[in-house]
Amino acid sequence: MAAIESLGIGSDLLTSDLVESIINADKAAGELRLNTQQEIIDAKISAYGEIQSKLYDFSEAIVALSD
């Protein structure tokens, strides 16, 4: 005879709470990964802007020296 088994029955765990906790943990891990990637991208963009600014200042200094 087939038996119907369900997580939580007789174990004082609510199945929906357990599933929700697992989903939330997985979602948090994904969000952390995306946030970390976004921070890396933002840092690279910022560094690129700084390099452009320094190169512009350097080129202005060269022009001033050549005059």
PDBQT receptor file of N, H, CA, C and O in Angstrom, charges set to zero:
ATOM      1  N   MET A   1       0.845  -1.167   0.000  1.00  0.00    +0.000 N 
ATOM      2  CA  MET A   1       0.000   0.000   0.000  1.00  0.00    +0.000 C 
ATOM      3  C   MET A   1       0.896   1.238   0.000  1.00  0.00    +0.000 C 
ATOM      4  O   MET A   1       1.876   1.305   0.742  1.00  0.00    +0.000 OA
ATOM      5  N   ALA A   2       0.564   2.182  -0.810  1.00  0.00    +0.000 N 
ATOM      6  H   ALA A   2      -0.232   2.128  -1.413  1.00  0.00    +0.000 HD
ATOM      7  CA  ALA A   2       1.357   3.401  -0.921  1.00  0.00    +0.000 C 
ATOM      8  C   ALA A   2       1.063   4.320   0.244  1.00  0.00    +0.000 C 
ATOM      9  O   ALA A   2      -0.074   4.442   0.699  1.00  0.00    +0.000 OA
ATOM     10  N   ALA A   3       2.109   4.956   0.709  1.00  0.00    +0.000 N 
ATOM     11  H   ALA A   3       3.033   4.857   0.339  1.00  0.00    +0.000 HD
ATOM     12  CA  ALA A   3       1.948   5.885   1.824  1.00  0.00    +0.000 C 
ATOM     13  C   ALA A   3       2.234   7.299   1.340  1.00  0.00    +0.000 C 
ATOM     14  O   ALA A   3       3.080   7.500   0.469  1.00  0.00    +0.000 OA
ATOM     15  N   ILE A   4       1.552   8.250   1.884  1.00  0.00    +0.000 N 
ATOM     16  H   ILE A   4       0.865   8.087   2.592  1.00  0.00    +0.000 HD
ATOM     17  CA  ILE A   4       1.787   9.655   1.571  1.00  0.00    +0.000 C 
ATOM     18  C   ILE A   4       2.661  10.220   2.684  1.00  0.00    +0.000 C 
ATOM     19  O   ILE A   4       2.295  10.219   3.859  1.00  0.00    +0.000 OA
ATOM     20  N   GLU A   5       3.820  10.697   2.273  1.00  0.00    +0.000 N 
ATOM     21  H   GLU A   5       4.117  10.698   1.318  1.00  0.00    +0.000 HD
ATOM     22  CA  GLU A   5       4.738  11.271   3.258  1.00  0.00    +0.000 C 
ATOM     23  C   GLU A   5       4.903  12.758   2.966  1.00  0.00    +0.000 C 
ATOM     24  O   GLU A   5       4.905  13.183   1.811  1.00  0.00    +0.000 OA
ATOM     25  N   SER A   6       5.038  13.516   4.003  1.00  0.00    +0.000 N 
ATOM     26  H   SER A   6       5.037  13.170   4.942  1.00  0.00    +0.000 HD
ATOM     27  CA  SER A   6       5.210  14.955   3.848  1.00  0.00    +0.000 C 
ATOM     28  C   SER A   6       6.182  15.446   4.894  1.00  0.00    +0.000 C 
ATOM     29  O   SER A   6       6.078  15.095   6.069  1.00  0.00    +0.000 OA
ATOM     30  N   LEU A   7       7.119  16.253   4.466  1.00  0.00    +0.000 N 
ATOM     31  H   LEU A   7       7.204  16.538   3.511  1.00  0.00    +0.000 HD
ATOM     32  CA  LEU A   7       8.068  16.837   5.395  1.00  0.00    +0.000 C 
ATOM     33  C   LEU A   7       7.306  17.690   6.397  1.00  0.00    +0.000 C 
ATOM     34  O   LEU A   7       6.471  18.509   6.015  1.00  0.00    +0.000 OA
ATOM     35  N   GLY A   8       7.583  17.504   7.636  1.00  0.00    +0.000 N 
ATOM     36  H   GLY A   8       8.262  16.838   7.947  1.00  0.00    +0.000 HD
ATOM     37  CA  GLY A   8       6.948  18.327   8.640  1.00  0.00    +0.000 C 
ATOM     38  C   GLY A   8       5.904  17.587   9.434  1.00  0.00    +0.000 C 
ATOM     39  O   GLY A   8       5.658  17.930  10.590  1.00  0.00    +0.000 OA
ATOM     40  N   ILE A   9       5.285  16.587   8.854  1.00  0.00    +0.000 N 
ATOM     41  H   ILE A   9       5.485  16.309   7.915  1.00  0.00    +0.000 HD
ATOM     42  CA  ILE A   9       4.255  15.859   9.589  1.00  0.00    +0.000 C 
ATOM     43  C   ILE A   9       4.923  15.044  10.686  1.00  0.00    +0.000 C 
ATOM     44  O   ILE A   9       5.766  14.189  10.415  1.00  0.00    +0.000 OA
ATOM     45  N   GLY A  10       4.546  15.314  11.896  1.00  0.00    +0.000 N 
ATOM     46  H   GLY A  10       3.862  16.010  12.116  1.00  0.00    +0.000 HD
ATOM     47  CA  GLY A  10       5.087  14.580  13.031  1.00  0.00    +0.000 C 
ATOM     48  C   GLY A  10       6.445  15.063  13.491  1.00  0.00    +0.000 C 
ATOM     49  O   GLY A  10       6.995  14.523  14.450  1.00  0.00    +0.000 OA
ATOM     50  N   SER A  11       7.004  16.076  12.824  1.00  0.00    +0.000 N 
ATOM     51  H   SER A  11       6.557  16.515  12.044  1.00  0.00    +0.000 HD
ATOM     52  CA  SER A  11       8.326  16.547  13.220  1.00  0.00    +0.000 C 
ATOM     53  C   SER A  11       8.302  17.977  13.734  1.00  0.00    +0.000 C 
ATOM     54  O   SER A  11       9.356  18.553  14.001  1.00  0.00    +0.000 OA
ATOM     55  N   ASP A  12       7.140  18.549  13.873  1.00  0.00    +0.000 N 
ATOM     56  H   ASP A  12       6.283  18.081  13.656  1.00  0.00    +0.000 HD
ATOM     57  CA  ASP A  12       6.962  19.925  14.341  1.00  0.00    +0.000 C 
ATOM     58  C   ASP A  12       7.606  20.958  13.411  1.00  0.00    +0.000 C 
ATOM     59  O   ASP A  12       7.858  22.087  13.833  1.00  0.00    +0.000 OA
ATOM     60  N   LEU A  13       7.872  20.597  12.175  1.00  0.00    +0.000 N 
ATOM     61  H   LEU A  13       7.667  19.680  11.833  1.00  0.00    +0.000 HD
ATOM     62  CA  LEU A  13       8.380  21.553  11.190  1.00  0.00    +0.000 C 
ATOM     63  C   LEU A  13       7.266  21.852  10.208  1.00  0.00    +0.000 C 
ATOM     64  O   LEU A  13       6.591  20.943   9.726  1.00  0.00    +0.000 OA
ATOM     65  N   LEU A  14       7.079  23.099   9.918  1.00  0.00    +0.000 N 
ATOM     66  H   LEU A  14       7.627  23.838  10.310  1.00  0.00    +0.000 HD
ATOM     67  CA  LEU A  14       6.082  23.470   8.923  1.00  0.00    +0.000 C 
ATOM     68  C   LEU A  14       6.738  23.437   7.553  1.00  0.00    +0.000 C 
ATOM     69  O   LEU A  14       7.734  24.122   7.316  1.00  0.00    +0.000 OA
ATOM     70  N   THR A  15       6.190  22.657   6.670  1.00  0.00    +0.000 N 
ATOM     71  H   THR A  15       5.382  22.101   6.862  1.00  0.00    +0.000 HD
ATOM     72  CA  THR A  15       6.769  22.477   5.345  1.00  0.00    +0.000 C 
ATOM     73  C   THR A  15       6.908  23.809   4.615  1.00  0.00    +0.000 C 
ATOM     74  O   THR A  15       7.960  24.091   4.041  1.00  0.00    +0.000 OA
ATOM     75  N   SER A  16       5.879  24.613   4.631  1.00  0.00    +0.000 N 
ATOM     76  H   SER A  16       5.025  24.384   5.098  1.00  0.00    +0.000 HD
ATOM     77  CA  SER A  16       5.929  25.883   3.908  1.00  0.00    +0.000 C 
ATOM     78  C   SER A  16       6.995  26.800   4.478  1.00  0.00    +0.000 C 
ATOM     79  O   SER A  16       7.664  27.506   3.723  1.00  0.00    +0.000 OA
ATOM     80  N   ASP A  17       7.170  26.808   5.804  1.00  0.00    +0.000 N 
ATOM     81  H   ASP A  17       6.626  26.234   6.417  1.00  0.00    +0.000 HD
ATOM     82  CA  ASP A  17       8.216  27.632   6.414  1.00  0.00    +0.000 C 
ATOM     83  C   ASP A  17       9.602  27.151   6.010  1.00  0.00    +0.000 C 
ATOM     84  O   ASP A  17      10.490  27.959   5.740  1.00  0.00    +0.000 OA
ATOM     85  N   LEU A  18       9.785  25.851   5.968  1.00  0.00    +0.000 N 
ATOM     86  H   LEU A  18       9.064  25.194   6.187  1.00  0.00    +0.000 HD
ATOM     87  CA  LEU A  18      11.074  25.281   5.593  1.00  0.00    +0.000 C 
ATOM     88  C   LEU A  18      11.392  25.583   4.135  1.00  0.00    +0.000 C 
ATOM     89  O   LEU A  18      12.513  25.974   3.811  1.00  0.00    +0.000 OA
ATOM     90  N   VAL A  19      10.424  25.406   3.264  1.00  0.00    +0.000 N 
ATOM     91  H   VAL A  19       9.513  25.088   3.527  1.00  0.00    +0.000 HD
ATOM     92  CA  VAL A  19      10.621  25.697   1.844  1.00  0.00    +0.000 C 
ATOM     93  C   VAL A  19      10.901  27.181   1.653  1.00  0.00    +0.000 C 
ATOM     94  O   VAL A  19      11.784  27.557   0.882  1.00  0.00    +0.000 OA
ATOM     95  N   GLU A  20      10.157  28.015   2.347  1.00  0.00    +0.000 N 
ATOM     96  H   GLU A  20       9.439  27.710   2.973  1.00  0.00    +0.000 HD
ATOM     97  CA  GLU A  20      10.362  29.466   2.239  1.00  0.00    +0.000 C 
ATOM     98  C   GLU A  20      11.760  29.847   2.724  1.00  0.00    +0.000 C 
ATOM     99  O   GLU A  20      12.405  30.704   2.120  1.00  0.00    +0.000 OA
ATOM    100  N   SER A  21      12.230  29.236   3.783  1.00  0.00    +0.000 N 
ATOM    101  H   SER A  21      11.706  28.539   4.273  1.00  0.00    +0.000 HD
ATOM    102  CA  SER A  21      13.572  29.514   4.293  1.00  0.00    +0.000 C 
ATOM    103  C   SER A  21      14.639  29.109   3.283  1.00  0.00    +0.000 C 
ATOM    104  O   SER A  21      15.620  29.828   3.093  1.00  0.00    +0.000 OA
ATOM    105  N   ILE A  22      14.453  27.976   2.644  1.00  0.00    +0.000 N 
ATOM    106  H   ILE A  22      13.656  27.392   2.799  1.00  0.00    +0.000 HD
ATOM    107  CA  ILE A  22      15.407  27.523   1.630  1.00  0.00    +0.000 C 
ATOM    108  C   ILE A  22      15.416  28.465   0.440  1.00  0.00    +0.000 C 
ATOM    109  O   ILE A  22      16.480  28.821  -0.067  1.00  0.00    +0.000 OA
ATOM    110  N   ILE A  23      14.243  28.866  -0.003  1.00  0.00    +0.000 N 
ATOM    111  H   ILE A  23      13.379  28.577   0.409  1.00  0.00    +0.000 HD
ATOM    112  CA  ILE A  23      14.145  29.790  -1.141  1.00  0.00    +0.000 C 
ATOM    113  C   ILE A  23      14.787  31.133  -0.796  1.00  0.00    +0.000 C 
ATOM    114  O   ILE A  23      15.520  31.701  -1.606  1.00  0.00    +0.000 OA
ATOM    115  N   ASN A  24      14.512  31.639   0.409  1.00  0.00    +0.000 N 
ATOM    116  H   ASN A  24      13.917  31.178   1.067  1.00  0.00    +0.000 HD
ATOM    117  CA  ASN A  24      15.088  32.918   0.822  1.00  0.00    +0.000 C 
ATOM    118  C   ASN A  24      16.603  32.842   0.924  1.00  0.00    +0.000 C 
ATOM    119  O   ASN A  24      17.294  33.791   0.555  1.00  0.00    +0.000 OA
ATOM    120  N   ALA A  25      17.127  31.731   1.419  1.00  0.00    +0.000 N 
ATOM    121  H   ALA A  25      16.566  30.960   1.720  1.00  0.00    +0.000 HD
ATOM    122  CA  ALA A  25      18.578  31.563   1.513  1.00  0.00    +0.000 C 
ATOM    123  C   ALA A  25      19.201  31.533   0.127  1.00  0.00    +0.000 C 
ATOM    124  O   ALA A  25      20.250  32.137  -0.099  1.00  0.00    +0.000 OA
ATOM    125  N   ASP A  26      18.568  30.843  -0.788  1.00  0.00    +0.000 N 
ATOM    126  H   ASP A  26      17.716  30.353  -0.605  1.00  0.00    +0.000 HD
ATOM    127  CA  ASP A  26      19.067  30.778  -2.163  1.00  0.00    +0.000 C 
ATOM    128  C   ASP A  26      19.010  32.149  -2.823  1.00  0.00    +0.000 C 
ATOM    129  O   ASP A  26      19.942  32.552  -3.517  1.00  0.00    +0.000 OA
ATOM    130  N   LYS A  27      17.909  32.860  -2.601  1.00  0.00    +0.000 N 
ATOM    131  H   LYS A  27      17.152  32.532  -2.037  1.00  0.00    +0.000 HD
ATOM    132  CA  LYS A  27      17.752  34.201  -3.163  1.00  0.00    +0.000 C 
ATOM    133  C   LYS A  27      18.806  35.155  -2.595  1.00  0.00    +0.000 C 
ATOM    134  O   LYS A  27      19.374  35.962  -3.330  1.00  0.00    +0.000 OA
ATOM    135  N   ALA A  28      19.065  35.065  -1.299  1.00  0.00    +0.000 N 
ATOM    136  H   ALA A  28      18.604  34.409  -0.701  1.00  0.00    +0.000 HD
ATOM    137  CA  ALA A  28      20.064  35.934  -0.663  1.00  0.00    +0.000 C 
ATOM    138  C   ALA A  28      21.445  35.672  -1.236  1.00  0.00    +0.000 C 
ATOM    139  O   ALA A  28      22.214  36.607  -1.458  1.00  0.00    +0.000 OA
ATOM    140  N   ALA A  29      21.764  34.412  -1.477  1.00  0.00    +0.000 N 
ATOM    141  H   ALA A  29      21.139  33.653  -1.297  1.00  0.00    +0.000 HD
ATOM    142  CA  ALA A  29      23.067  34.083  -2.058  1.00  0.00    +0.000 C 
ATOM    143  C   ALA A  29      23.196  34.670  -3.461  1.00  0.00    +0.000 C 
ATOM    144  O   ALA A  29      24.243  35.208  -3.822  1.00  0.00    +0.000 OA
ATOM    145  N   GLY A  30      22.141  34.566  -4.238  1.00  0.00    +0.000 N 
ATOM    146  H   GLY A  30      21.291  34.129  -3.945  1.00  0.00    +0.000 HD
ATOM    147  CA  GLY A  30      22.149  35.132  -5.589  1.00  0.00    +0.000 C 
ATOM    148  C   GLY A  30      22.269  36.646  -5.569  1.00  0.00    +0.000 C 
ATOM    149  O   GLY A  30      23.012  37.223  -6.363  1.00  0.00    +0.000 OA
ATOM    150  N   GLU A  31      21.545  37.290  -4.670  1.00  0.00    +0.000 N 
ATOM    151  H   GLU A  31      20.942  36.822  -4.025  1.00  0.00    +0.000 HD
ATOM    152  CA  GLU A  31      21.612  38.748  -4.560  1.00  0.00    +0.000 C 
ATOM    153  C   GLU A  31      23.001  39.199  -4.111  1.00  0.00    +0.000 C 
ATOM    154  O   GLU A  31      23.515  40.206  -4.597  1.00  0.00    +0.000 OA
ATOM    155  N   LEU A  32      23.605  38.461  -3.192  1.00  0.00    +0.000 N 
ATOM    156  H   LEU A  32      23.188  37.643  -2.797  1.00  0.00    +0.000 HD
ATOM    157  CA  LEU A  32      24.957  38.789  -2.737  1.00  0.00    +0.000 C 
ATOM    158  C   LEU A  32      25.937  38.700  -3.894  1.00  0.00    +0.000 C 
ATOM    159  O   LEU A  32      26.793  39.570  -4.055  1.00  0.00    +0.000 OA
ATOM    160  N   ARG A  33      25.815  37.647  -4.702  1.00  0.00    +0.000 N 
ATOM    161  H   ARG A  33      25.120  36.941  -4.571  1.00  0.00    +0.000 HD
ATOM    162  CA  ARG A  33      26.695  37.467  -5.854  1.00  0.00    +0.000 C 
ATOM    163  C   ARG A  33      26.512  38.623  -6.844  1.00  0.00    +0.000 C 
ATOM    164  O   ARG A  33      27.495  39.164  -7.351  1.00  0.00    +0.000 OA
ATOM    165  N   LEU A  34      25.267  39.001  -7.118  1.00  0.00    +0.000 N 
ATOM    166  H   LEU A  34      24.469  38.562  -6.706  1.00  0.00    +0.000 HD
ATOM    167  CA  LEU A  34      25.012  40.099  -8.046  1.00  0.00    +0.000 C 
ATOM    168  C   LEU A  34      25.514  41.429  -7.493  1.00  0.00    +0.000 C 
ATOM    169  O   LEU A  34      26.077  42.239  -8.230  1.00  0.00    +0.000 OA
ATOM    170  N   ASN A  35      25.309  41.654  -6.192  1.00  0.00    +0.000 N 
ATOM    171  H   ASN A  35      24.852  40.996  -5.594  1.00  0.00    +0.000 HD
ATOM    172  CA  ASN A  35      25.789  42.895  -5.580  1.00  0.00    +0.000 C 
ATOM    173  C   ASN A  35      27.306  42.982  -5.636  1.00  0.00    +0.000 C 
ATOM    174  O   ASN A  35      27.864  44.051  -5.882  1.00  0.00    +0.000 OA
ATOM    175  N   THR A  36      27.972  41.853  -5.407  1.00  0.00    +0.000 N 
ATOM    176  H   THR A  36      27.519  40.985  -5.207  1.00  0.00    +0.000 HD
ATOM    177  CA  THR A  36      29.428  41.832  -5.472  1.00  0.00    +0.000 C 
ATOM    178  C   THR A  36      29.905  42.140  -6.885  1.00  0.00    +0.000 C 
ATOM    179  O   THR A  36      30.846  42.910  -7.075  1.00  0.00    +0.000 OA
ATOM    180  N   GLN A  37      29.257  41.538  -7.871  1.00  0.00    +0.000 N 
ATOM    181  H   GLN A  37      28.493  40.912  -7.717  1.00  0.00    +0.000 HD
ATOM    182  CA  GLN A  37      29.620  41.814  -9.262  1.00  0.00    +0.000 C 
ATOM    183  C   GLN A  37      29.378  43.280  -9.601  1.00  0.00    +0.000 C 
ATOM    184  O   GLN A  37      30.184  43.891 -10.303  1.00  0.00    +0.000 OA
ATOM    185  N   GLN A  38      28.286  43.848  -9.113  1.00  0.00    +0.000 N 
ATOM    186  H   GLN A  38      27.632  43.351  -8.543  1.00  0.00    +0.000 HD
ATOM    187  CA  GLN A  38      27.985  45.258  -9.379  1.00  0.00    +0.000 C 
ATOM    188  C   GLN A  38      29.038  46.161  -8.748  1.00  0.00    +0.000 C 
ATOM    189  O   GLN A  38      29.450  47.149  -9.356  1.00  0.00    +0.000 OA
ATOM    190  N   GLU A  39      29.478  45.830  -7.532  1.00  0.00    +0.000 N 
ATOM    191  H   GLU A  39      29.143  45.027  -7.039  1.00  0.00    +0.000 HD
ATOM    192  CA  GLU A  39      30.520  46.624  -6.877  1.00  0.00    +0.000 C 
ATOM    193  C   GLU A  39      31.818  46.568  -7.663  1.00  0.00    +0.000 C 
ATOM    194  O   GLU A  39      32.512  47.579  -7.778  1.00  0.00    +0.000 OA
ATOM    195  N   ILE A  40      32.158  45.408  -8.205  1.00  0.00    +0.000 N 
ATOM    196  H   ILE A  40      31.595  44.587  -8.111  1.00  0.00    +0.000 HD
ATOM    197  CA  ILE A  40      33.373  45.271  -9.011  1.00  0.00    +0.000 C 
ATOM    198  C   ILE A  40      33.267  46.111 -10.276  1.00  0.00    +0.000 C 
ATOM    199  O   ILE A  40      34.213  46.804 -10.650  1.00  0.00    +0.000 OA
ATOM    200  N   ILE A  41      32.119  46.047 -10.931  1.00  0.00    +0.000 N 
ATOM    201  H   ILE A  41      31.351  45.484 -10.627  1.00  0.00    +0.000 HD
ATOM    202  CA  ILE A  41      31.910  46.834 -12.148  1.00  0.00    +0.000 C 
ATOM    203  C   ILE A  41      31.988  48.327 -11.841  1.00  0.00    +0.000 C 
ATOM    204  O   ILE A  41      32.619  49.082 -12.581  1.00  0.00    +0.000 OA
ATOM    205  N   ASP A  42      31.350  48.755 -10.754  1.00  0.00    +0.000 N 
ATOM    206  H   ASP A  42      30.837  48.143 -10.153  1.00  0.00    +0.000 HD
ATOM    207  CA  ASP A  42      31.389  50.170 -10.364  1.00  0.00    +0.000 C 
ATOM    208  C   ASP A  42      32.818  50.620 -10.077  1.00  0.00    +0.000 C 
ATOM    209  O   ASP A  42      33.210  51.725 -10.454  1.00  0.00    +0.000 OA
ATOM    210  N   ALA A  43      33.593  49.773  -9.414  1.00  0.00    +0.000 N 
ATOM    211  H   ALA A  43      33.274  48.876  -9.108  1.00  0.00    +0.000 HD
ATOM    212  CA  ALA A  43      34.987  50.112  -9.106  1.00  0.00    +0.000 C 
ATOM    213  C   ALA A  43      35.809  50.243 -10.384  1.00  0.00    +0.000 C 
ATOM    214  O   ALA A  43      36.651  51.134 -10.491  1.00  0.00    +0.000 OA
ATOM    215  N   LYS A  44      35.567  49.359 -11.356  1.00  0.00    +0.000 N 
ATOM    216  H   LYS A  44      34.883  48.635 -11.269  1.00  0.00    +0.000 HD
ATOM    217  CA  LYS A  44      36.292  49.430 -12.629  1.00  0.00    +0.000 C 
ATOM    218  C   LYS A  44      35.935  50.700 -13.391  1.00  0.00    +0.000 C 
ATOM    219  O   LYS A  44      36.809  51.351 -13.962  1.00  0.00    +0.000 OA
ATOM    220  N   ILE A  45      34.649  51.052 -13.399  1.00  0.00    +0.000 N 
ATOM    221  H   ILE A  45      33.939  50.523 -12.934  1.00  0.00    +0.000 HD
ATOM    222  CA  ILE A  45      34.212  52.272 -14.079  1.00  0.00    +0.000 C 
ATOM    223  C   ILE A  45      34.844  53.491 -13.422  1.00  0.00    +0.000 C 
ATOM    224  O   ILE A  45      35.304  54.404 -14.108  1.00  0.00    +0.000 OA
ATOM    225  N   SER A  46      34.867  53.505 -12.103  1.00  0.00    +0.000 N 
ATOM    226  H   SER A  46      34.494  52.764 -11.546  1.00  0.00    +0.000 HD
ATOM    227  CA  SER A  46      35.472  54.610 -11.366  1.00  0.00    +0.000 C 
ATOM    228  C   SER A  46      36.961  54.719 -11.665  1.00  0.00    +0.000 C 
ATOM    229  O   SER A  46      37.479  55.814 -11.878  1.00  0.00    +0.000 OA
ATOM    230  N   ALA A  47      37.644  53.582 -11.680  1.00  0.00    +0.000 N 
ATOM    231  H   ALA A  47      37.222  52.691 -11.506  1.00  0.00    +0.000 HD
ATOM    232  CA  ALA A  47      39.080  53.582 -11.974  1.00  0.00    +0.000 C 
ATOM    233  C   ALA A  47      39.342  54.076 -13.391  1.00  0.00    +0.000 C 
ATOM    234  O   ALA A  47      40.284  54.834 -13.622  1.00  0.00    +0.000 OA
ATOM    235  N   TYR A  48      38.514  53.651 -14.335  1.00  0.00    +0.000 N 
ATOM    236  H   TYR A  48      37.748  53.036 -14.147  1.00  0.00    +0.000 HD
ATOM    237  CA  TYR A  48      38.653  54.106 -15.717  1.00  0.00    +0.000 C 
ATOM    238  C   TYR A  48      38.478  55.625 -15.802  1.00  0.00    +0.000 C 
ATOM    239  O   TYR A  48      39.233  56.295 -16.507  1.00  0.00    +0.000 OA
ATOM    240  N   GLY A  49      37.497  56.166 -15.096  1.00  0.00    +0.000 N 
ATOM    241  H   GLY A  49      36.884  55.622 -14.523  1.00  0.00    +0.000 HD
ATOM    242  CA  GLY A  49      37.284  57.613 -15.077  1.00  0.00    +0.000 C 
ATOM    243  C   GLY A  49      38.469  58.344 -14.471  1.00  0.00    +0.000 C 
ATOM    244  O   GLY A  49      38.866  59.403 -14.958  1.00  0.00    +0.000 OA
ATOM    245  N   GLU A  50      39.033  57.788 -13.416  1.00  0.00    +0.000 N 
ATOM    246  H   GLU A  50      38.711  56.927 -13.020  1.00  0.00    +0.000 HD
ATOM    247  CA  GLU A  50      40.213  58.406 -12.798  1.00  0.00    +0.000 C 
ATOM    248  C   GLU A  50      41.393  58.407 -13.757  1.00  0.00    +0.000 C 
ATOM    249  O   GLU A  50      42.115  59.400 -13.851  1.00  0.00    +0.000 OA
ATOM    250  N   ILE A  51      41.594  57.308 -14.465  1.00  0.00    +0.000 N 
ATOM    251  H   ILE A  51      41.008  56.501 -14.389  1.00  0.00    +0.000 HD
ATOM    252  CA  ILE A  51      42.692  57.221 -15.430  1.00  0.00    +0.000 C 
ATOM    253  C   ILE A  51      42.499  58.255 -16.529  1.00  0.00    +0.000 C 
ATOM    254  O   ILE A  51      43.445  58.938 -16.920  1.00  0.00    +0.000 OA
ATOM    255  N   GLN A  52      41.269  58.368 -17.026  1.00  0.00    +0.000 N 
ATOM    256  H   GLN A  52      40.500  57.813 -16.708  1.00  0.00    +0.000 HD
ATOM    257  CA  GLN A  52      40.998  59.376 -18.061  1.00  0.00    +0.000 C 
ATOM    258  C   GLN A  52      41.309  60.779 -17.558  1.00  0.00    +0.000 C 
ATOM    259  O   GLN A  52      41.903  61.587 -18.272  1.00  0.00    +0.000 OA
ATOM    260  N   SER A  53      40.906  61.060 -16.333  1.00  0.00    +0.000 N 
ATOM    261  H   SER A  53      40.424  60.403 -15.753  1.00  0.00    +0.000 HD
ATOM    262  CA  SER A  53      41.151  62.380 -15.758  1.00  0.00    +0.000 C 
ATOM    263  C   SER A  53      42.641  62.656 -15.611  1.00  0.00    +0.000 C 
ATOM    264  O   SER A  53      43.110  63.748 -15.928  1.00  0.00    +0.000 OA
ATOM    265  N   LYS A  54      43.381  61.665 -15.131  1.00  0.00    +0.000 N 
ATOM    266  H   LYS A  54      42.999  60.777 -14.873  1.00  0.00    +0.000 HD
ATOM    267  CA  LYS A  54      44.833  61.847 -14.958  1.00  0.00    +0.000 C 
ATOM    268  C   LYS A  54      45.528  62.001 -16.305  1.00  0.00    +0.000 C 
ATOM    269  O   LYS A  54      46.459  62.796 -16.435  1.00  0.00    +0.000 OA
ATOM    270  N   LEU A  55      45.082  61.244 -17.311  1.00  0.00    +0.000 N 
ATOM    271  H   LEU A  55      44.326  60.598 -17.205  1.00  0.00    +0.000 HD
ATOM    272  CA  LEU A  55      45.682  61.385 -18.639  1.00  0.00    +0.000 C 
ATOM    273  C   LEU A  55      45.392  62.762 -19.229  1.00  0.00    +0.000 C 
ATOM    274  O   LEU A  55      46.247  63.346 -19.896  1.00  0.00    +0.000 OA
ATOM    275  N   TYR A  56      44.201  63.278 -18.989  1.00  0.00    +0.000 N 
ATOM    276  H   TYR A  56      43.507  62.804 -18.447  1.00  0.00    +0.000 HD
ATOM    277  CA  TYR A  56      43.873  64.616 -19.462  1.00  0.00    +0.000 C 
ATOM    278  C   TYR A  56      44.768  65.656 -18.779  1.00  0.00    +0.000 C 
ATOM    279  O   TYR A  56      45.316  66.542 -19.434  1.00  0.00    +0.000 OA
ATOM    280  N   ASP A  57      44.909  65.535 -17.447  1.00  0.00    +0.000 N 
ATOM    281  H   ASP A  57      44.464  64.816 -16.914  1.00  0.00    +0.000 HD
ATOM    282  CA  ASP A  57      45.790  66.453 -16.715  1.00  0.00    +0.000 C 
ATOM    283  C   ASP A  57      47.219  66.363 -17.228  1.00  0.00    +0.000 C 
ATOM    284  O   ASP A  57      47.903  67.377 -17.365  1.00  0.00    +0.000 OA
ATOM    285  N   PHE A  58      47.666  65.141 -17.512  1.00  0.00    +0.000 N 
ATOM    286  H   PHE A  58      47.110  64.317 -17.401  1.00  0.00    +0.000 HD
ATOM    287  CA  PHE A  58      49.026  64.932 -18.011  1.00  0.00    +0.000 C 
ATOM    288  C   PHE A  58      49.198  65.584 -19.381  1.00  0.00    +0.000 C 
ATOM    289  O   PHE A  58      50.213  66.230 -19.643  1.00  0.00    +0.000 OA
ATOM    290  N   SER A  59      48.200  65.411 -20.257  1.00  0.00    +0.000 N 
ATOM    291  H   SER A  59      47.376  64.886 -20.044  1.00  0.00    +0.000 HD
ATOM    292  CA  SER A  59      48.302  66.010 -21.587  1.00  0.00    +0.000 C 
ATOM    293  C   SER A  59      48.284  67.539 -21.497  1.00  0.00    +0.000 C 
ATOM    294  O   SER A  59      48.970  68.211 -22.267  1.00  0.00    +0.000 OA
ATOM    295  N   GLU A  60      47.514  68.085 -20.573  1.00  0.00    +0.000 N 
ATOM    296  H   GLU A  60      46.957  67.539 -19.947  1.00  0.00    +0.000 HD
ATOM    297  CA  GLU A  60      47.492  69.537 -20.373  1.00  0.00    +0.000 C 
ATOM    298  C   GLU A  60      48.858  70.030 -19.877  1.00  0.00    +0.000 C 
ATOM    299  O   GLU A  60      49.327  71.091 -20.288  1.00  0.00    +0.000 OA
ATOM    300  N   ALA A  61      49.483  69.261 -19.006  1.00  0.00    +0.000 N 
ATOM    301  H   ALA A  61      49.103  68.399 -18.672  1.00  0.00    +0.000 HD
ATOM    302  CA  ALA A  61      50.812  69.628 -18.512  1.00  0.00    +0.000 C 
ATOM    303  C   ALA A  61      51.840  69.586 -19.644  1.00  0.00    +0.000 C 
ATOM    304  O   ALA A  61      52.719  70.445 -19.711  1.00  0.00    +0.000 OA
ATOM    305  N   ILE A  62      51.738  68.615 -20.514  1.00  0.00    +0.000 N 
ATOM    306  H   ILE A  62      51.023  67.918 -20.459  1.00  0.00    +0.000 HD
ATOM    307  CA  ILE A  62      52.669  68.516 -21.653  1.00  0.00    +0.000 C 
ATOM    308  C   ILE A  62      52.489  69.710 -22.581  1.00  0.00    +0.000 C 
ATOM    309  O   ILE A  62      53.466  70.294 -23.049  1.00  0.00    +0.000 OA
ATOM    310  N   VAL A  63      51.248  70.067 -22.844  1.00  0.00    +0.000 N 
ATOM    311  H   VAL A  63      50.453  69.592 -22.464  1.00  0.00    +0.000 HD
ATOM    312  CA  VAL A  63      50.973  71.239 -23.703  1.00  0.00    +0.000 C 
ATOM    313  C   VAL A  63      51.566  72.494 -23.072  1.00  0.00    +0.000 C 
ATOM    314  O   VAL A  63      52.183  73.312 -23.755  1.00  0.00    +0.000 OA
ATOM    315  N   ALA A  64      51.371  72.641 -21.752  1.00  0.00    +0.000 N 
ATOM    316  H   ALA A  64      50.870  71.977 -21.197  1.00  0.00    +0.000 HD
ATOM    317  CA  ALA A  64      51.902  73.825 -21.056  1.00  0.00    +0.000 C 
ATOM    318  C   ALA A  64      53.430  73.844 -21.115  1.00  0.00    +0.000 C 
ATOM    319  O   ALA A  64      54.022  74.912 -21.271  1.00  0.00    +0.000 OA
ATOM    320  N   LEU A  65      54.065  72.708 -20.994  1.00  0.00    +0.000 N 
ATOM    321  H   LEU A  65      53.584  71.840 -20.867  1.00  0.00    +0.000 HD
ATOM    322  CA  LEU A  65      55.523  72.645 -21.043  1.00  0.00    +0.000 C 
ATOM    323  C   LEU A  65      56.057  72.915 -22.443  1.00  0.00    +0.000 C 
ATOM    324  O   LEU A  65      57.138  73.483 -22.602  1.00  0.00    +0.000 OA
ATOM    325  N   SER A  66      55.301  72.510 -23.456  1.00  0.00    +0.000 N 
ATOM    326  H   SER A  66      54.423  72.049 -23.327  1.00  0.00    +0.000 HD
ATOM    327  CA  SER A  66      55.772  72.711 -24.825  1.00  0.00    +0.000 C 
ATOM    328  C   SER A  66      55.665  74.171 -25.256  1.00  0.00    +0.000 C 
ATOM    329  O   SER A  66      56.328  74.587 -26.207  1.00  0.00    +0.000 OA
ATOM    330  N   ASP A  67      54.840  74.945 -24.568  1.00  0.00    +0.000 N 
ATOM    331  H   ASP A  67      54.302  74.607 -23.796  1.00  0.00    +0.000 HD
ATOM    332  CA  ASP A  67      54.697  76.365 -24.919  1.00  0.00    +0.000 C 
ATOM    333  C   ASP A  67      55.807  77.148 -24.377  1.00  0.00    +0.000 C 
ATOM    334  O   ASP A  67      55.859  78.362 -24.570  1.00  0.00    +0.000 OA
TER     335      ASP A  67
